[in-house]
Amino acid sequence: MTRSYLAAAASATPWVRVLRGVVLPLLLVASVGGATQPAGNEVDAAALRASQAAVGRETGDHQFIDQHGKPLSLADLRGRPLLLSLVFTNCVSVCSGQTLHLREVTRIAREALGARSFAVLTVGFDSAHDRPDRMLAYGIDRGIDDPDWHFASADAATVRRLTDEVGFTWLPSPRGFDHITQVTILDANGTVAQQVYGQAFSPPDLIEPLKALLLGRPVERTSLQGLIERVRLYCSVYDPVAGRYRADYSMFAAAIPALLVFGMVAVALILAGRRNP
């Protein structure tokens, strides 16, 4: 097999030799590089475990300031299920997309379960920036006009206690924040009943647990199997010049070398085909 390979290599056209000698090793490097990425999955798995460990945990009576500058506590929202979403207002990609999706699913849920059957609370976890005026603008900019949807902010200690209780992983860093995308469903007593993951989850993922709570039935626990693929920590970047966060597209930039390699392969094959009709 080695002799036949060497013979074929010797008789190959220059472009084919380029393909074998340069492009294929680059492809190997790209594939090996891709194989070194599971560290991110390990972080995602840890975030998922923390999130799932919060199911069944009671939340405290945390004190917030709502979007109108008025005091608001979790106790004020008890007596019916509550959807809790944690965002930071400078996140213009993942947080915004999830909020817009939650708006549409909330509309479907209200039609199915009743207009006042549950409440929604969006809390800004970037306490240094997510003040009441920012939370008000965040809701308005996303077209949310719902009397049972509250936008709130709190001090850093309250945010940390709340996020720990509901298993919400967020990591401040020089790049901004990495955070899990989840909506936490609290029952009427403020206990974590279910976690819903992803930026664009399926409506039944949220509506069925709500229905179970309203009917007094146990909420079916989601299996850990396969959930890791639906949970990601996303990041944004703080721009000190602009004084705000911007989207971090490094996850897409990481794919550019592989795309360039495959482009080189395509060019080499085309040119080799032209030289050897």
C-alpha positions, -999 to 999 in steps of 0.1 A, spaced: 0 0 0 29 23 8 46 17 -26 14 23 -45 8 55 -26 43 68 -32 40 59 -69 8 77 -72 23 107 -54 52 108 -78 30 107 -108 5 132 -94 2 166 -110 17 196 -91 -18 207 -78 -26 173 -65 7 172 -47 -1 205 -32 -34 191 -21 -17 161 -5 13 179 10 -2 211 22 -40 212 22 -46 177 38 -22 185 67 -41 217 72 -73 198 73 -58 175 99 -48 205 120 -83 220 117 -99 187 127 -75 183 157 -81 219 167 -119 213 166 -114 183 188 -97 204 215 -129 223 222 -147 202 248 -136 225 276 -165 247 267 -189 218 269 -175 210 303 -184 245 314 -218 242 299 -223 208 317 -214 224 350 -238 252 344 -265 227 335 -259 207 367 -261 239 388 -293 248 370 -309 214 375 -298 213 412 -320 243 418 -352 225 409 -372 221 441 -354 250 458 -373 278 475 -365 314 466 -362 341 492 -383 373 493 -359 394 473 -364 431 470 -362 448 436 -370 482 420 -393 478 390 -391 497 357 -412 525 371 -390 531 401 -414 514 426 -404 487 451 -412 451 441 -406 419 459 -409 382 450 -436 379 476 -457 404 457 -457 380 428 -466 348 446 -500 331 445 -496 320 408 -467 307 387 -439 331 377 -416 330 348 -382 344 358 -358 356 331 -324 370 338 -308 393 313 -284 423 310 -296 452 290 -264 458 270 -267 423 255 -282 430 221 -280 394 207 -287 364 230 -306 382 258 -327 403 234 -335 373 212 -346 352 241 -368 380 254 -384 384 221 -391 347 219 -404 347 254 -428 374 245 -443 353 217 -445 321 238 -460 341 267 -487 353 243 -495 317 233 -495 306 269 -519 333 279 -543 323 251 -541 287 263 -541 291 300 -558 324 307 -547 361 306 -539 364 343 -528 328 350 -491 336 355 -467 365 358 -434 372 342 -404 389 358 -373 400 339 -344 409 362 -313 427 350 -283 410 366 -257 436 356 -264 457 387 -239 484 377 -259 493 346 -293 477 347 -311 505 365 -349 511 364 -347 534 334 -327 509 314 -351 481 324 -381 503 312 -364 510 279 -355 473 275 -392 463 277 -404 491 255 -378 485 228 -390 449 226 -426 458 223 -437 443 256 -469 458 269 -482 434 295 -494 444 329 -482 411 344 -447 414 330 -424 432 353 -388 445 346 -367 449 377 -333 457 389 -315 451 422 -282 456 441 -253 433 434 -258 412 466 -295 406 458 -287 396 423 -261 371 435 -284 355 460 -312 352 434 -290 338 407 -275 313 432 -310 302 443 -323 296 408 -291 280 394 -283 308 369 -247 307 360 -232 340 349 -195 348 347 -183 384 348 -150 388 328 -130 414 309 -150 404 279 -184 411 295 -206 383 307 -209 346 299 -243 333 310 -267 304 306 -298 310 286 -327 298 308 -362 308 319 -370 296 354 -405 286 363 -414 292 399 -446 278 414 -471 298 434 -450 295 465 -418 307 449 -402 272 445 -382 264 413 -404 240 394 -387 237 360 -360 252 339 -365 260 302 -333 263 282 -322 280 250 -328 312 230 -357 297 210 -372 269 230 -404 251 220 -436 266 234 -447 233 250 -414 233 270 -428 263 289 -465 259 286 -468 222 297 -451 229 331 -473 259 336 -504 239 328 -493 212 353 -488 238 381 -522 254 374 -539 220 375 -521 210 407 -502 182 390 -465 174 395 -442 189 369 -423 163 349 -386 166 355 -365 171 323 -339 144 318 -303 155 318 -297 133 288 -292 155 257 -298 188 276 -261 198 273 -265 203 236 -293 229 243 -274 248 269 -247 273 260 -228 300 278 -228 331 256 -206 361 259 -205 397 249 -177 421 250 -173 453 270 -161 482 248 -144 507 271 -144 534 244 -181 532 238 -188 524 275 -212 496 267 -213 459 257 -213 447 222 -218 413 207 -188 390 207 -185 372 173 -154 353 182 -173 320 182 -179 326 145 -143 338 139 -130 306 153 -146 288 123 -128 310 97 -96 290 95 -115 258 87 -135 276 61 -103 289 45 -89 254 44 -120 240 27 -118 269 2 -82 260 -6 -93 224 -11 -120 234 -35 -96 257 -55 -70 230 -57 -95 204 -69 -108 227 -96 -74 236 -109 -62 200 -108 -93 190 -128 -86 217 -155 -50 205 -159 -61 168 -161 -93 167 -182 
